[in-house]
Amino acid sequence: MAIEATGPFSLETIAGDPFELFERWLADARASVGPDRAEAMALATSGADGAPGARMVMLRGWDRRGFVFFTNYQSRKGRQLAENPRAALVLYWHELHRQVNATGPVERLTRDESEAYFLTRPVGHRLSAWASLQDQPLADRSTLERRFAEARERFGEDPPLPEYWGGFRLAPAVIEFWQGREDRLHDRVRYETEPDGGWRAERLYP
């Protein structure tokens, strides 16, 4: 399959700040594939035993502090992050032949931050946070549906934020941008944080 280059990609032309470049790439992805697909990302975590886990989650916000996602704190990824608060994430946009990956420490959002986001979710999604014992064994689907109905009966149309549910922010120490090119001569640029808080960029072999 021929790959069409989407523009210059060199240390001379890219942004000096990785978040400026990420903002442009995410805008391109949203325009190309829509917000839901543009904001889907793979999240990799590991616990104290070193066993890795990976899954797709949604990017629910970002700024210069990092990338935000939400989950049940009692889920596998929540437990792993409690044991080992570091993670990696990857956003991949096939249509644009681009990907971004970032690694760094992860911290929980404040309860106020988590609640502010939770209240924007559809009521059914908020009820499901109460119904699902995420990653725990489930005897049958009817049990899940019964728990959902019980949550609706208990909270009606205004379910509050559960104590065990909320957000995390990955504060990237490294962000890498990958642009697919012909003959697998891909462009890769890695940004790493400097002691003074700035960023150092370097090109990598593909």
C-alpha positions in Angstrom: 0.0 0.0 0.0 1.4 3.4 -1.0 1.8 5.8 1.8 1.1 9.5 1.1 3.4 11.8 3.2 1.3 14.3 5.1 3.9 17.1 5.2 7.4 17.9 6.3 8.6 16.2 9.5 12.0 17.2 10.7 13.7 18.7 13.7 13.8 22.0 11.8 10.0 22.1 11.1 8.3 20.4 14.1 7.2 22.3 17.2 9.7 22.8 19.9 7.1 21.7 22.4 5.6 18.2 22.0 2.2 19.4 23.2 1.9 21.9 20.3 2.6 19.0 17.9 0.2 16.7 19.7 -2.5 19.4 19.4 -2.1 19.6 15.7 -2.0 15.8 15.2 -5.0 15.2 17.3 -7.0 17.9 15.4 -6.0 16.2 12.1 -7.1 12.8 13.5 -10.5 14.2 14.7 -11.1 15.7 11.3 -10.1 12.5 9.6 -11.7 9.7 11.6 -13.9 11.5 14.2 -13.4 12.2 17.9 -14.2 8.7 19.2 -11.7 6.9 17.0 -9.1 9.7 17.3 -9.2 9.6 21.1 -9.0 5.8 21.5 -5.7 4.8 23.0 -3.9 1.7 24.2 -2.8 1.9 27.8 -0.2 -0.4 29.2 0.4 -0.9 33.0 2.1 -3.4 35.2 1.8 -4.3 38.9 4.3 -5.1 41.6 4.8 -8.5 40.1 5.9 -7.0 36.8 3.2 -8.8 34.8 2.0 -6.4 32.0 -1.6 -5.5 31.1 -2.9 -3.6 28.1 -6.3 -2.4 27.0 -8.0 0.3 25.0 -9.3 3.3 26.9 -10.4 6.8 25.9 -8.4 10.0 26.1 -10.7 12.1 28.2 -8.6 15.3 28.4 -5.1 16.6 28.1 -3.0 19.6 28.8 0.6 20.4 29.6 0.3 18.3 32.8 -0.5 15.2 30.8 -3.1 12.8 29.4 -6.2 11.9 31.3 -8.3 8.7 31.4 -10.9 7.3 33.8 -11.6 3.9 35.3 -12.8 1.9 38.2 -9.9 2.1 40.8 -10.6 -1.5 41.7 -10.1 -2.8 38.2 -6.9 -4.6 37.1 -5.4 -1.4 35.7 -6.4 0.6 38.8 -4.8 -2.0 41.1 -1.7 -2.1 39.0 -1.3 1.6 39.0 -1.7 1.7 42.8 1.2 -0.8 43.0 3.3 0.7 40.2 2.2 4.3 39.3 3.8 4.4 35.8 2.3 3.6 32.4 2.6 3.9 28.7 0.0 4.9 26.2 -0.3 4.8 22.4 -2.7 6.6 20.0 -2.6 5.2 16.5 -4.3 6.8 13.5 -4.1 4.3 10.6 -5.6 6.7 8.0 -3.0 9.3 8.7 -0.1 6.7 9.1 0.7 8.3 12.5 1.1 7.3 16.1 2.0 9.0 19.3 3.3 7.2 22.4 4.0 8.5 25.8 5.5 7.1 29.0 5.7 8.5 32.5 4.4 8.6 36.0 0.7 8.4 36.7 -1.3 10.0 39.5 -5.0 10.1 40.5 -7.0 13.1 39.7 -8.6 14.9 42.7 -12.2 13.8 43.5 -13.5 17.2 42.4 -11.9 16.7 39.0 -13.2 13.2 38.7 -16.7 14.3 39.7 -16.7 17.1 37.2 -16.1 14.7 34.4 -18.4 11.9 35.8 -21.4 14.3 35.8 -20.9 14.9 32.1 -21.4 11.2 31.3 -24.7 9.8 30.0 -26.9 8.6 32.9 -26.6 5.0 31.7 -22.8 5.2 31.8 -22.9 6.6 35.3 -25.2 3.8 36.4 -23.0 1.2 34.9 -20.1 2.4 37.1 -22.3 1.3 40.0 -23.4 -1.9 38.4 -20.0 -3.3 37.3 -17.5 -4.9 39.6 -14.9 -4.4 36.9 -12.6 -7.4 36.2 -14.3 -9.5 38.8 -15.9 -12.9 37.8 -19.5 -12.6 36.6 -21.8 -15.6 37.0 -24.1 -14.6 34.1 -25.3 -11.5 32.3 -28.6 -11.4 34.2 -26.6 -10.6 37.4 -25.1 -7.6 35.7 -28.5 -6.4 34.4 -30.0 -6.9 37.8 -27.3 -4.8 39.4 -27.9 -2.1 36.8 -31.6 -2.1 37.5 -30.9 -1.9 41.2 -28.6 1.1 40.6 -31.3 2.9 38.6 -33.9 2.2 41.3 -31.5 3.5 44.0 -30.3 6.7 42.2 -32.9 7.4 39.5 -31.5 9.8 36.9 -28.8 11.3 39.0 -26.3 8.7 40.1 -23.4 10.2 42.0 -19.7 9.4 41.6 -18.7 6.1 43.3 -15.8 6.3 45.8 -14.0 3.6 43.7 -14.2 5.4 40.3 -12.2 8.3 38.9 -9.5 9.6 36.8 -5.7 9.3 36.3 -3.3 11.6 34.6 -0.1 10.3 32.9 2.6 13.0 33.1 4.8 12.2 30.2 8.6 12.0 30.6 8.9 10.8 27.0 6.6 11.5 24.0 7.4 10.0 20.6 5.8 10.9 17.3 5.8 8.4 14.4 4.9 9.2 10.8 4.7 6.4 8.3 6.7 6.9 5.1 7.4 4.9 1.9 9.7 1.9 2.0 9.5 1.8 5.8 11.7 4.9 6.0 9.4 6.2 8.7 9.9 9.5 10.6 10.3 9.2 14.3 11.0 12.0 16.7 11.3 11.5 20.5 10.9 14.3 23.0 12.4 13.9 26.5 12.0 16.1 29.5 15.0 18.1 30.6 15.9 18.9 34.2 14.9 22.6 33.7 11.4 21.5 32.6 12.0 22.0 28.9 12.1 19.3 26.2 14.8 17.8 24.1 13.9 16.4 20.7 15.9 13.9 18.6 15.3 11.9 15.5 15.3 8.1 15.8 16.0 5.4 13.2 12.7 3.8 12.2 
